[in-house]
Amino acid sequence: MLRRLTSGHVVWEIKEGACGSLSPDVVRKLFGWSQRRFYSKEAGGLILGFVDSGTNGLLAEELTVPGLGDQRSRTSFFRSERHQREAELWNMQTNGKGTQLGLWHTHPEANPTPSSTDLSDCERVLRNGKFDCNGILYLIVGTQTIGCWHAQSGRPLILLGHFKP
């Protein structure tokens, strides 16, 4: 379901009709937060981008990153409200065209999988959030690969695949 284009974009599509891409810059930024050292703390934030008007595809172009107000440990990350404010600012800077497309965080494992806490957080965000798209991206950055899922409220996560940065 995932493939990399010669441009460096990672693209995906599922049979349910959802599709999208991650820009090379987003992939580079994500892997830069990988927990490759034993003392590295989890990191995370929001995935920002655009919804393609022709395909309804999720085009990931930017991220919010850890900072003031976030809580980080080796095995947990809690986003502060600052991430939502940054997403709203980004929306204004893109003349109302940019939107939140999903969530990302890191795990200190080679090929990451969502924990029960991750699944609860994703469902809470879907239940309480307002999105300009049908479902959201859910990314977990591991030490060797990035895991990608598509999430819709009330449904199990759909694994899009893992890819090497």
DSSP file (Angstrom, degrees, kcal/mol; ACC not computed):
  #  RESIDUE AA STRUCTURE BP1 BP2  ACC     N-H-->O    O-->H-N    N-H-->O    O-->H-N    TCO  KAPPA ALPHA  PHI   PSI    X-CA   Y-CA   Z-CA
    1    1 A M              0   0    0      0, 0.0    12,-0.9     0, 0.0     2,-0.4   0.000 360.0 360.0 360.0 -23.3    0.0    0.0    0.0
    2    2 A L  E     +A   12   0A   0    158,-0.4     2,-0.3    10,-0.2    10,-0.2  -0.826 360.0 165.7-104.2 145.2    3.0    2.3    0.5
    3    3 A R  E     -A   11   0A   0      8,-2.0     8,-3.0    -2,-0.4     2,-0.5  -0.984  29.8-128.2-153.1 154.2    5.5    3.2   -2.2
    4    4 A R  E     -A   10   0A   0     -2,-0.3     6,-0.2     6,-0.2     2,-0.1  -0.883  21.1-145.1-105.8 131.6    8.2    5.7   -2.7
    5    5 A L    >   -     0   0    0      4,-3.0     3,-2.1    -2,-0.5    -2,-0.0  -0.461  30.3-106.7 -86.2 164.1    8.3    7.9   -5.8
    6    6 A T  T 3  S+     0   0    0      1,-0.3    -1,-0.1    -2,-0.1    -2,-0.0   0.753 120.6  64.6 -62.5 -22.4   11.5    9.0   -7.5
    7    7 A S  T 3  S-     0   0    0      2,-0.1    -1,-0.3     1,-0.1     3,-0.1   0.613 120.2-110.1 -72.8 -11.9   10.7   12.5   -6.1
    8    8 A G  S <  S+     0   0    0     -3,-2.1    -2,-0.1     1,-0.4     2,-0.1   0.280  74.4 136.8  96.6  -9.8   11.1   11.1   -2.6
    9    9 A H        -     0   0    0     -5,-0.1    -4,-3.0    14,-0.1     2,-0.6  -0.447  49.6-140.4 -67.9 142.1    7.4   11.3   -1.8
   10   10 A V  E     -AB   4  22A   0     12,-2.0    12,-2.6    -6,-0.2     2,-0.3  -0.939  26.1-170.3-102.3 122.6    5.9    8.3    0.0
   11   11 A V  E     -AB   3  21A   0     -8,-3.0    -8,-2.0    -2,-0.6     2,-0.3  -0.803   7.7-178.3-116.5 156.2    2.4    7.7   -1.4
   12   12 A W  E     -AB   2  20A   0      8,-2.1     8,-2.0    -2,-0.3     2,-0.3  -0.979   8.7-179.3-149.2 157.2   -0.4    5.4   -0.2
   13   13 A E  E     - B   0  19A   0    -12,-0.9     2,-0.3    -2,-0.3     6,-0.2  -0.956   9.5-158.2-157.0 141.7   -3.9    4.3   -1.2
   14   14 A I    >   -     0   0    0      4,-2.6     3,-2.1    -2,-0.3   146,-0.0  -0.868  32.5-113.4-121.7 159.2   -6.3    1.9    0.4
   15   15 A K  T 3  S+     0   0    0     -2,-0.3    -1,-0.1     1,-0.3     0, 0.0   0.739 111.2  70.8 -63.8 -22.4   -9.3    0.1   -1.2
   16   16 A E  T 3  S-     0   0    0      2,-0.1    -1,-0.3     1,-0.1    -3,-0.0   0.509 120.8-103.7 -72.6  -2.7  -11.7    2.1    0.9
   17   17 A G  S <  S+     0   0    0     -3,-2.1     2,-0.2     1,-0.3    -2,-0.1   0.292  79.0 129.2 102.7  -9.7  -10.8    5.1   -1.3
   18   18 A A        +     0   0    0     39,-0.1    -4,-2.6    -5,-0.0    -1,-0.3  -0.534  27.8 160.8 -79.5 147.6   -8.5    7.0    1.0
   19   19 A C  E     +B   13   0A   0     37,-0.3    39,-2.4    -6,-0.2     2,-0.3  -0.940   2.3 140.9-153.8 171.8   -5.1    8.1   -0.4
   20   20 A G  E     -Bc  12  58A   0     -8,-2.0    -8,-2.1    37,-0.3     2,-0.3  -0.991  29.6-116.1 171.4-172.6   -2.3   10.5    0.2
   21   21 A S  E     -Bc  11  59A   0     37,-2.6    39,-2.9    -2,-0.3     2,-0.5  -0.989   8.5-139.6-151.1 155.8    1.4   11.4    0.3
   22   22 A L  E     -Bc  10  60A   0    -12,-2.6   -12,-2.0    -2,-0.3    39,-0.1  -0.983  31.0-126.7-114.9 127.8    4.2   12.4    2.7
   23   23 A S     >  -     0   0    0     37,-1.9     4,-2.2    -2,-0.5     3,-0.2  -0.344  21.3-114.7 -69.7 154.9    6.6   15.0    1.3
   24   24 A P  H  > S+     0   0    0      0, 0.0     4,-2.4     0, 0.0     5,-0.2   0.856 118.4  55.4 -57.0 -34.5   10.4   14.2    1.4
   25   25 A D  H  > S+     0   0    0      2,-0.2     4,-2.5     1,-0.2     5,-0.2   0.900 106.9  48.8 -65.9 -41.2   10.8   17.0    3.9
   26   26 A V  H  > S+     0   0    0     34,-0.2     4,-2.7     2,-0.2    -1,-0.2   0.918 111.3  50.1 -63.8 -43.8    8.2   15.5    6.3
   27   27 A V  H  X S+     0   0    0     -4,-2.2     4,-2.4     2,-0.2    -2,-0.2   0.925 112.0  47.9 -60.3 -45.4    9.9   12.1    6.1
   28   28 A R  H  X S+     0   0    0     -4,-2.4     4,-1.4     1,-0.2    -2,-0.2   0.925 113.3  47.4 -61.6 -46.2   13.3   13.7    6.8
   29   29 A K  H  X S+     0   0    0     -4,-2.5     4,-0.6     2,-0.2    -2,-0.2   0.912 111.3  51.6 -63.1 -43.0   11.9   15.7    9.8
   30   30 A L  H >< S+     0   0    0     -4,-2.7     3,-1.7     1,-0.2    -2,-0.2   0.952 110.5  46.5 -58.7 -51.1   10.1   12.6   11.2
   31   31 A F  H >< S+     0   0    0     -4,-2.4     3,-1.5     1,-0.3    -1,-0.2   0.763  99.5  70.0 -68.6 -22.3   13.2   10.4   11.1
   32   32 A G  H 3< S+     0   0    0     -4,-1.4    -1,-0.3     1,-0.3    -2,-0.2   0.731  98.2  51.7 -62.9 -20.8   15.2   13.2   12.7
   33   33 A W  T << S+     0   0    0     -3,-1.7    -1,-0.3    -4,-0.6    -2,-0.2   0.408  80.8 134.8 -94.9   0.7   13.2   12.6   15.9
   34   34 A S    <   -     0   0    0     -3,-1.5     2,-1.7    -4,-0.2     3,-0.2  -0.174  62.8-123.4 -53.7 141.0   13.9    8.8   15.9
   35   35 A Q        +     0   0    0     72,-0.4    -1,-0.1   106,-0.3   108,-0.1  -0.497  54.9 147.0 -86.9  67.1   14.9    7.4   19.4
   36   36 A R        +     0   0    0     -2,-1.7     2,-0.3   106,-0.1    -1,-0.2   0.564  53.8  67.7 -83.1  -8.9   18.2    5.9   18.2
   37   37 A R  S >  S-     0   0    0     -3,-0.2     3,-1.6     1,-0.1     0, 0.0  -0.830  86.9-121.1-111.0 151.6   20.0    6.5   21.6
   38   38 A F  T 3  S+     0   0    0     -2,-0.3    -1,-0.1     1,-0.3    -3,-0.0   0.736 114.0  47.4 -64.7 -21.6   19.2    4.8   24.9
   39   39 A Y  T 3  S+     0   0    0      2,-0.1    -1,-0.3    35,-0.0     2,-0.1   0.413  83.1 122.8 -99.1   1.2   18.5    8.1   26.5
   40   40 A S    <   -     0   0    0     -3,-1.6     2,-0.2    -5,-0.1    -5,-0.1  -0.392  53.3-141.4 -66.1 137.1   16.2    9.5   23.7
   41   41 A K        -     0   0    0      1,-0.1    33,-0.3    -2,-0.1    36,-0.1  -0.651  27.1 -91.5 -95.5 155.1   12.8   10.5   24.8
   42   42 A E        -     0   0    0     31,-3.3     2,-0.3    34,-0.4    -1,-0.1  -0.304  44.4-166.4 -61.2 149.5    9.6   10.0   22.8
   43   43 A A        +     0   0    0    -10,-0.1    63,-2.0    34,-0.1     2,-0.3  -0.864  15.1 149.3-131.4 165.1    8.6   12.9   20.5
   44   44 A G  E     +D  105   0A   0     -2,-0.3     2,-0.3    61,-0.3    61,-0.3  -0.990   7.0 151.0-178.2-179.9    5.4   13.7   18.7
   45   45 A G  E     -D  104   0A   0     59,-2.5    59,-2.2    -2,-0.3     2,-0.3  -0.970  47.0 -48.0 170.6-156.7    3.1   16.2   17.2
   46   46 A L  E     -D  103   0A   0     -2,-0.3    18,-2.1    57,-0.2     2,-0.5  -0.782  38.7-129.9-108.1 150.9    0.5   16.9   14.5
   47   47 A I  E     -DE 102  63A   0     55,-2.5    54,-3.4    -2,-0.3    55,-1.3  -0.894  29.4-167.6 -98.3 126.9    0.8   16.2   10.8
   48   48 A L  E     +DE 100  62A   0     14,-3.0    13,-2.4    -2,-0.5    14,-2.1  -0.845  26.7 104.3-115.8 151.3   -0.2   19.3    8.8
   49   49 A G  E     -DE  99  60A   0     50,-2.4    50,-2.9    -2,-0.3     2,-0.3  -0.927  57.1 -62.1 175.6-148.4   -0.9   19.5    5.1
   50   50 A F  E     - E   0  59A   0      9,-2.0     9,-3.1    -2,-0.3     2,-0.6  -0.904  27.4-129.1-131.3 154.2   -3.6   19.9    2.5
   51   51 A V  E     - E   0  58A   0     46,-0.5     2,-0.2    -2,-0.3     7,-0.2  -0.939  33.1-126.2-103.6 118.0   -6.6   17.9    1.2
   52   52 A D     >  -     0   0    0      5,-2.6     4,-2.5    -2,-0.6     5,-0.2  -0.464  11.8-147.1 -65.6 125.3   -6.4   17.5   -2.5
   53   53 A S  T  4 S+     0   0    0     -2,-0.2    -1,-0.2     1,-0.2    -2,-0.0   0.780  93.7  47.7 -68.5 -26.7   -9.7   18.8   -4.0
   54   54 A G  T  4 S+     0   0    0      1,-0.1    -1,-0.2     3,-0.0    -2,-0.0   0.877 130.0  16.0 -81.4 -39.0   -9.7   16.3   -6.9
   55   55 A T  T  4 S-     0   0    0      2,-0.1    -2,-0.2   -36,-0.0    -1,-0.1   0.541  90.7-125.8-111.5 -10.5   -8.9   13.1   -5.0
   56   56 A N     <  +     0   0    0     -4,-2.5    78,-0.3     1,-0.2   -37,-0.3   0.691  57.0 162.1  64.4  20.3   -9.6   14.0   -1.4
   57   57 A G        -     0   0    0     -5,-0.2    -5,-2.6   -39,-0.1     2,-0.7  -0.369  44.1-120.6 -72.4 149.4   -6.0   12.8   -0.8
   58   58 A L  E     -cE  20  51A   0    -39,-2.4   -37,-2.6    -7,-0.2     2,-0.8  -0.830  26.0-166.9 -93.6 113.1   -4.1   13.8    2.3
   59   59 A L  E     -cE  21  50A   0     -9,-3.1    -9,-2.0    -2,-0.7     2,-0.4  -0.833   8.0-154.6-107.5  96.4   -0.9   15.6    1.3
   60   60 A A  E     +cE  22  49A   0    -39,-2.9   -37,-1.9    -2,-0.8   -11,-0.3  -0.575  31.0 151.5 -77.8 123.0    1.4   15.9    4.4
   61   61 A E  E     +     0   0A   0    -13,-2.4     2,-0.3    -2,-0.4   -12,-0.2   0.520  57.6  21.0-126.6 -14.4    3.7   18.9    4.1
   62   62 A E  E     - E   0  48A   0    -14,-2.1   -14,-3.0   -37,-0.0     2,-0.3  -0.960  56.2-150.8-155.0 165.6    4.5   20.0    7.7
   63   63 A L  E     - E   0  47A   0     -2,-0.3     2,-0.4   -16,-0.2   -16,-0.2  -0.961  17.3-130.8-136.8 153.1    4.7   18.9   11.3
   64   64 A T        -     0   0    0    -18,-2.1    19,-0.1    -2,-0.3    20,-0.0  -0.834  36.0-156.4 -93.9 151.3    4.4   20.3   14.8
   65   65 A V        -     0   0    0     -2,-0.4   -20,-0.1   -20,-0.1   -19,-0.0  -0.809  25.2 -71.8-128.0 165.0    7.3   19.2   16.9
   66   66 A P        +     0   0    0      0, 0.0     2,-0.3     0, 0.0    -1,-0.1  -0.153  67.4 123.4 -57.6 148.7    7.9   18.8   20.7
   67   67 A G    >   -     0   0    0      1,-0.1     3,-1.9     0, 0.0    13,-0.1  -0.897  54.1  -1.5-173.6-156.9    8.4   21.9   22.8
   68   68 A L  T 3  S+     0   0    0     -2,-0.3    14,-0.2     1,-0.2    12,-0.1  -0.201 122.0  19.7 -54.1 135.2    7.1   23.8   25.8
   69   69 A G  T 3  S+     0   0    0      1,-0.3    -1,-0.2    12,-0.1     2,-0.1   0.135  93.5 118.5  92.7 -19.6    4.3   22.2   27.6
   70   70 A D    <   -     0   0    0     -3,-1.9     2,-0.5    10,-0.1    -1,-0.3  -0.452  57.9-137.7 -76.9 153.3    4.8   18.7   26.2
   71   71 A Q  E     +I   78   0B   0      7,-1.9     7,-2.4    -2,-0.1     2,-0.4  -0.966  27.4 179.8-113.4 123.8    5.5   15.8   28.6
   72   72 A R  E     +I   77   0B   0     -2,-0.5     2,-0.3     5,-0.2     5,-0.2  -0.969  12.2 154.5-130.0 138.5    8.2   13.4   27.3
   73   73 A S        -     0   0    0      3,-2.4   -31,-3.3    -2,-0.4     3,-0.5  -0.825  60.0 -84.5-141.2-175.8    9.8   10.3   28.7
   74   74 A R  S    S+     0   0    0    -33,-0.3   -34,-0.0    -2,-0.3   -39,-0.0   0.851 127.4  22.5 -61.3 -34.2   11.5    7.2   27.2
   75   75 A T  S    S+     0   0    0    -33,-0.1     2,-0.3    32,-0.1    -1,-0.2   0.156 119.7  51.8-125.4  19.3    8.2    5.5   26.6
   76   76 A S        -     0   0    0     -3,-0.5    -3,-2.4   -34,-0.0   -34,-0.4  -0.998  46.0-173.6-154.2 154.3    5.6    8.2   26.5
   77   77 A F  E     -I   72   0B   0     -2,-0.3     2,-0.5    -5,-0.2    -5,-0.2  -0.965   5.5-168.6-146.7 129.4    4.7   11.5   24.9
   78   78 A F  E     -I   71   0B   0     -7,-2.4    -7,-1.9    -2,-0.3     2,-0.2  -0.978  20.0-135.5-122.8 120.1    1.8   13.8   25.7
   79   79 A R        -     0   0    0     -2,-0.5     2,-0.1    -9,-0.2   -34,-0.1  -0.482  16.0-141.5 -72.6 137.2    0.9   16.7   23.4
   80   80 A S    >   -     0   0    0     -2,-0.2     3,-1.3   -12,-0.1     4,-0.4  -0.429  31.6-100.3 -86.9 171.6    0.2   20.1   24.9
   81   81 A E  T >> S+     0   0    0      1,-0.2     4,-1.8     2,-0.2     3,-0.6   0.688 111.7  83.3 -64.4 -18.4   -2.5   22.4   23.6
   82   82 A R  H 3> S+     0   0    0      1,-0.2     4,-2.5     2,-0.2    -1,-0.2   0.842  81.9  60.9 -55.7 -35.1    0.3   24.4   21.9
   83   83 A H  H <> S+     0   0    0     -3,-1.3     4,-2.1     1,-0.2    -1,-0.2   0.903 104.0  48.4 -61.8 -41.0    0.2   21.9   18.9
   84   84 A Q  H <> S+     0   0    0     -3,-0.6     4,-2.2    -4,-0.4    -1,-0.2   0.899 110.5  51.1 -66.5 -39.5   -3.4   22.8   18.2
   85   85 A R  H  X S+     0   0    0     -4,-1.8     4,-2.3     1,-0.2    -2,-0.2   0.904 109.9  50.2 -63.3 -39.9   -2.5   26.5   18.3
   86   86 A E  H  X S+     0   0    0     -4,-2.5     4,-2.5     2,-0.2    -1,-0.2   0.878 109.1  51.7 -65.4 -37.2    0.3   25.9   15.9
   87   87 A A  H  X S+     0   0    0     -4,-2.1     4,-2.1     2,-0.2    -2,-0.2   0.902 110.2  48.8 -65.2 -40.6   -2.0   24.1   13.6
   88   88 A E  H  X S+     0   0    0     -4,-2.2     4,-1.9     2,-0.2    -2,-0.2   0.897 111.4  49.5 -66.2 -40.0   -4.4   27.0   13.6
   89   89 A L  H  X S+     0   0    0     -4,-2.3     4,-2.5     2,-0.2    -2,-0.2   0.918 109.9  51.2 -63.0 -43.9   -1.6   29.4   12.9
   90   90 A W  H  X S+     0   0    0     -4,-2.5     4,-1.4     1,-0.2     8,-0.3   0.883 106.8  54.7 -61.3 -38.6   -0.5   27.3   10.0
   91   91 A N  H  <>S+     0   0    0     -4,-2.1     5,-3.0     1,-0.2     7,-0.4   0.911 110.1  46.2 -60.1 -43.2   -4.0   27.3    8.7
   92   92 A M  H ><5S+     0   0    0     -4,-1.9     3,-1.6     1,-0.2    -2,-0.2   0.905 109.8  54.0 -66.0 -41.0   -4.0   31.1    8.7
   93   93 A Q  H 3<5S+     0   0    0     -4,-2.5    -1,-0.2     1,-0.3    -2,-0.2   0.742 108.1  50.5 -66.6 -22.6   -0.6   31.3    7.1
   94   94 A T  T ><5S-     0   0    0     -4,-1.4     3,-1.6    -3,-0.2    -1,-0.3   0.075 121.4-106.9-101.4  22.6   -1.8   29.0    4.2
   95   95 A N  T < 5S-     0   0    0     -3,-1.6    -3,-0.2     1,-0.3    -2,-0.1   0.853  75.1 -54.5  55.8  39.4   -4.9   31.2    3.7
   96   96 A G  T 3 <S+     0   0    0     -5,-3.0    -1,-0.3    -6,-0.2    -4,-0.1   0.510 121.4 101.9  79.0   4.8   -7.2   28.7    5.2
   97   97 A K    <   +     0   0    0     -3,-1.6   -46,-0.5    -6,-0.4     2,-0.2   0.781  60.4  80.6 -92.1 -28.7   -6.1   25.9    2.9
   98   98 A G        +     0   0    0     -7,-0.4     2,-0.3    -8,-0.3   -48,-0.2  -0.516  58.2 169.9 -80.6 147.1   -3.8   24.0    5.3
   99   99 A T  E     -D   49   0A   0    -50,-2.9   -50,-2.4    -2,-0.2     2,-0.4  -0.928  40.9 -84.2-148.3 168.8   -5.3   21.6    7.9
  100  100 A Q  E     +D   48   0A   0     -2,-0.3    32,-0.4   -52,-0.2   -52,-0.2  -0.684  37.6 177.0 -79.4 129.5   -4.5   19.0   10.4
  101  101 A L  E     -     0   0A   0    -54,-3.4    36,-2.6    -2,-0.4     2,-0.3   0.541  52.9 -56.9-109.9 -12.8   -4.1   15.6    8.7
  102  102 A G  E     -Df  47 137A   0    -55,-1.3   -55,-2.5    34,-0.3     2,-0.3  -0.995  55.3 -67.3 166.9-162.3   -3.1   13.4   11.6
  103  103 A L  E     -Df  46 138A   0     34,-2.0    36,-2.5    -2,-0.3     2,-0.3  -0.888  30.4-174.0-126.9 151.8   -0.8   12.5   14.5
  104  104 A W  E     +Df  45 139A   0    -59,-2.2   -59,-2.5    -2,-0.3     2,-0.3  -0.992  11.2 154.1-143.3 152.5    2.8   11.3   14.8
  105  105 A H  E     -Df  44 140A   0     34,-1.5    36,-2.7    -2,-0.3   -61,-0.3  -0.960  33.3-106.8-162.2 174.8    5.1   10.2   17.6
  106  106 A T  E     - f   0 141A   0    -63,-2.0    36,-0.2    -2,-0.3   -72,-0.1  -0.698  17.7-164.1-109.5 159.9    8.1    8.0   18.1
  107  107 A H        -     0   0    0     34,-2.4     2,-1.3    -2,-0.3   -72,-0.4  -0.986  29.0-124.7-135.3 145.4    8.8    4.6   19.7
  108  108 A P  S    S+     0   0    0      0, 0.0     2,-0.3     0, 0.0    34,-0.1  -0.299  81.0  97.1 -84.9  53.5   12.1    3.1   20.8
  109  109 A E  S    S-     0   0    0     -2,-1.3    34,-2.2    32,-0.2    35,-0.4  -0.971  78.8-121.6-138.9 153.6   11.6    0.0   18.6
  110  110 A A  S    S+     0   0    0     -2,-0.3    35,-1.9     1,-0.3    34,-1.5   0.950 106.2  20.3 -61.6 -54.7   12.8   -0.9   15.1
  111  111 A N  S    S-     0   0    0     33,-0.2    -1,-0.3    31,-0.1    35,-0.1  -0.867  94.5-142.1-120.3  94.2    9.5   -1.5   13.5
  112  112 A P        -     0   0    0      0, 0.0    28,-0.1     0, 0.0    30,-0.1  -0.130  19.4-173.9 -68.6 150.1    6.9    0.3   15.6
  113  113 A T        -     0   0    0     34,-0.1     2,-0.1     0, 0.0    -2,-0.0  -0.975  35.1 -96.3-134.3 149.6    3.3   -0.8   16.4
  114  114 A P        -     0   0    0      0, 0.0     2,-0.1     0, 0.0    26,-0.0  -0.407  34.5-142.3 -68.5 138.4    0.6    1.2   18.3
  115  115 A S     >  -     0   0    0     -2,-0.1     4,-2.3     1,-0.1     5,-0.2  -0.380  32.3-100.0 -85.5 173.0    0.2    0.5   22.0
  116  116 A S  H  > S+     0   0    0      1,-0.2     4,-2.1     2,-0.2     5,-0.2   0.868 127.8  53.7 -63.1 -34.4   -3.2    0.4   23.7
  117  117 A T  H  > S+     0   0    0      2,-0.2     4,-2.5     1,-0.2    -1,-0.2   0.913 107.7  50.5 -63.6 -42.6   -2.4    4.0   24.9
  118  118 A D  H  > S+     0   0    0      1,-0.2     4,-2.7     2,-0.2    -2,-0.2   0.924 109.9  49.6 -60.1 -45.5   -1.8    5.0   21.3
  119  119 A L  H  X S+     0   0    0     -4,-2.3     4,-2.2     1,-0.2    -1,-0.2   0.894 111.9  48.3 -63.2 -40.0   -5.1    3.5   20.1
  120  120 A S  H  X S+     0   0    0     -4,-2.1     4,-2.4     2,-0.2    -1,-0.2   0.911 112.0  49.3 -65.0 -43.2   -7.0    5.2   22.8
  121  121 A D  H  X S+     0   0    0     -4,-2.5     4,-2.5     2,-0.2    -2,-0.2   0.924 111.2  49.4 -62.7 -44.8   -5.4    8.6   22.0
  122  122 A C  H  X S+     0   0    0     -4,-2.7     4,-2.5     1,-0.2    -2,-0.2   0.926 112.1  47.5 -61.0 -45.9   -6.1    8.2   18.3
  123  123 A E  H  X S+     0   0    0     -4,-2.2     4,-2.5     2,-0.2    -1,-0.2   0.887 110.9  52.0 -64.1 -39.1   -9.8    7.3   19.0
  124  124 A R  H  X S+     0   0    0     -4,-2.4     4,-2.5     2,-0.2     5,-0.3   0.926 110.5  48.1 -61.8 -45.1  -10.1   10.3   21.4
  125  125 A V  H  X S+     0   0    0     -4,-2.5     4,-2.4     1,-0.2    -2,-0.2   0.920 113.3  47.6 -62.8 -43.9   -8.7   12.7   18.8
  126  126 A L  H  < S+     0   0    0     -4,-2.5    -1,-0.2     1,-0.2    -2,-0.2   0.902 114.3  47.1 -63.0 -40.6  -11.0   11.3   16.1
  127  127 A R  H  < S+     0   0    0     -4,-2.5    -2,-0.2    -5,-0.2    -1,-0.2   0.886 123.8  30.8 -68.4 -40.1  -14.0   11.5   18.4
  128  128 A N  H  < S+     0   0    0     -4,-2.5    -2,-0.2    -5,-0.2    -1,-0.2   0.644 105.6  83.8 -97.3 -16.7  -13.3   15.1   19.6
  129  129 A G     <  -     0   0    0     -4,-2.4     2,-0.5    -5,-0.3    -4,-0.0  -0.373  65.4-137.2 -89.5 165.9  -11.6   16.6   16.6
  130  130 A K        -     0   0    0     -2,-0.1     2,-0.3     2,-0.0    -3,-0.1  -0.991  27.5-174.9-120.8 123.2  -13.0   18.2   13.4
  131  131 A F        -     0   0    0     -2,-0.5   -30,-0.1     2,-0.2     4,-0.0  -0.903  32.8-142.0-124.5 148.1  -11.2   17.3   10.2
  132  132 A D  S    S+     0   0    0    -32,-0.4     2,-0.3    -2,-0.3   -31,-0.1   0.120  85.3  58.8 -88.6  20.6  -11.4   18.4    6.6
  133  133 A C  S    S-     0   0    0    -75,-0.0     2,-1.3     2,-0.0    -2,-0.2  -0.924  92.6 -98.7-146.5 166.5  -10.9   14.8    5.5
  134  134 A N  S    S-     0   0    0    -78,-0.3     2,-0.1    -2,-0.3    -2,-0.1  -0.720  95.3 -23.8 -90.8  89.0  -12.2   11.3    5.7
  135  135 A G  S    S-     0   0    0     -2,-1.3     2,-0.3    -9,-0.1    17,-0.2  -0.197  76.4-104.5  93.3 170.0  -10.0    9.8    8.4
  136  136 A I  E     - G   0 151A   0     15,-2.6    15,-3.0    -2,-0.1     2,-0.3  -0.872  22.4-106.4-131.7 162.6   -6.5   10.8    9.5
  137  137 A L  E     -fG 102 150A   0    -36,-2.6   -34,-2.0    -2,-0.3     2,-0.4  -0.668  26.1-164.4 -84.3 144.6   -2.9    9.6    9.2
  138  138 A Y  E     -fG 103 149A   0     11,-2.4    11,-1.9    -2,-0.3     2,-0.4  -0.946  12.0-176.5-132.9 111.5   -1.3    8.0   12.2
  139  139 A L  E     -fG 104 148A   0    -36,-2.5   -34,-1.5    -2,-0.4     2,-0.5  -0.896  13.3-170.2-115.7 136.9    2.5    7.7   12.0
  140  140 A I  E     -fG 105 147A   0      7,-2.2     7,-3.0    -2,-0.4     2,-0.7  -0.988  15.8-146.7-125.5 122.5    4.9    6.1   14.5
  141  141 A V  E     -fG 106 146A   0    -36,-2.7   -34,-2.4    -2,-0.5  -106,-0.3  -0.782  20.8-175.0 -91.2 116.7    8.6    6.7   13.9
  142  142 A G        -     0   0    0      3,-2.8   -32,-0.3    -2,-0.7   -31,-0.1  -0.291  42.0 -96.2 -96.7-172.7   10.8    3.7   14.9
  143  143 A T  S    S+     0   0    0    -34,-2.2   -33,-0.2  -108,-0.1   -32,-0.1   0.709 120.4  14.5 -80.2 -19.9   14.5    3.4   15.0
  144  144 A Q  S    S+     0   0    0    -34,-1.5     2,-0.3   -35,-0.4   -33,-0.2   0.647 129.9  22.4-123.0 -30.8   14.6    1.7   11.6
  145  145 A T        -     0   0    0    -35,-1.9    -3,-2.8    19,-0.2     2,-0.5  -0.880  64.0-125.9-134.7 166.2   11.3    2.3    9.9
  146  146 A I  E     -GH 141 163A   0     17,-2.5    17,-1.8    -2,-0.3     2,-0.4  -0.976  25.7-145.5-111.8 125.0    8.3    4.6   10.0
  147  147 A G  E     -GH 140 162A   0     -7,-3.0    -7,-2.2    -2,-0.5     2,-0.4  -0.748  13.3-160.8 -91.7 136.9    4.9    2.9   10.5
  148  148 A C  E     +GH 139 161A   0     13,-2.6    12,-2.9    -2,-0.4    13,-1.3  -0.966  13.0 171.8-123.3 133.0    1.9    4.4    8.7
  149  149 A W  E     -GH 138 159A   0    -11,-1.9   -11,-2.4    -2,-0.4     2,-0.4  -0.940  25.8-137.7-132.5 155.4   -1.8    3.8    9.5
  150  150 A H  E     -GH 137 158A   0      8,-2.2     8,-2.6    -2,-0.3     2,-0.4  -0.962  25.8-161.8-110.8 133.9   -5.1    5.3    8.3
  151  151 A A  E     +G  136   0A   0    -15,-3.0   -15,-2.6    -2,-0.4     2,-0.4  -0.952  14.3 177.5-124.1 135.5   -7.6    5.9   11.1
  152  152 A Q    >   -     0   0    0     -2,-0.4     3,-2.0     3,-0.3   -26,-0.1  -0.985  43.4 -91.1-131.3 145.1  -11.3    6.5   11.0
  153  153 A S  T 3  S+     0   0    0     -2,-0.4   -30,-0.1     1,-0.3   -29,-0.0  -0.258 109.5   8.8 -57.8 132.6  -13.6    7.0   14.0
  154  154 A G  T 3  S+     0   0    0      1,-0.2    -1,-0.3   -31,-0.0   -31,-0.0   0.502 111.8  96.7  78.0   4.0  -15.1    3.7   15.2
  155  155 A R  S <  S-     0   0    0     -3,-2.0    -3,-0.3     3,-0.0    -1,-0.2  -0.896  79.8-101.5-123.8 153.8  -12.9    1.6   13.0
  156  156 A P        -     0   0    0      0, 0.0    -4,-0.2     0, 0.0    -6,-0.1  -0.375  50.8 -91.3 -67.0 152.3   -9.7   -0.3   13.6
  157  157 A L        -     0   0    0     -6,-0.1     2,-0.6     1,-0.1    -6,-0.2  -0.357  36.5-136.1 -60.2 142.7   -6.5    1.3   12.3
  158  158 A I  E     -H  150   0A   0     -8,-2.6    -8,-2.2    -3,-0.1     2,-0.5  -0.926  15.3-133.0-104.9 118.1   -5.6    0.2    8.8
  159  159 A L  E     -H  149   0A   0     -2,-0.6   -10,-0.3   -10,-0.2     3,-0.1  -0.580  22.9-178.3 -71.5 121.3   -1.9   -0.5    8.4
  160  160 A L  E     -     0   0A   0    -12,-2.9  -158,-0.4    -2,-0.5     2,-0.2   0.724  51.9 -99.7 -88.3 -26.3   -0.6    1.2    5.3
  161  161 A G  E     -H  148   0A   0    -13,-1.3   -13,-2.6  -160,-0.1     2,-0.4  -0.735  28.8 -83.2 135.8 177.7    2.9   -0.3    5.8
  162  162 A H  E     -H  147   0A   0    -15,-0.2     2,-0.3    -2,-0.2   -15,-0.2  -0.926  39.2-175.3-116.9 145.2    6.4    0.5    7.2
  163  163 A F  E     -H  146   0A   0    -17,-1.8   -17,-2.5    -2,-0.4    -2,-0.0  -0.985  26.1-117.6-140.1 153.5    9.1    2.2    5.2
  164  164 A K              0   0    0     -2,-0.3   -19,-0.2   -19,-0.2   -20,-0.0  -0.727 360.0 360.0 -87.3 135.1   12.7    3.1    5.7
  165  165 A P              0   0    0      0, 0.0    -1,-0.1     0, 0.0   -20,-0.1   0.519 360.0 360.0 -66.1 360.0   13.5    6.8    5.6
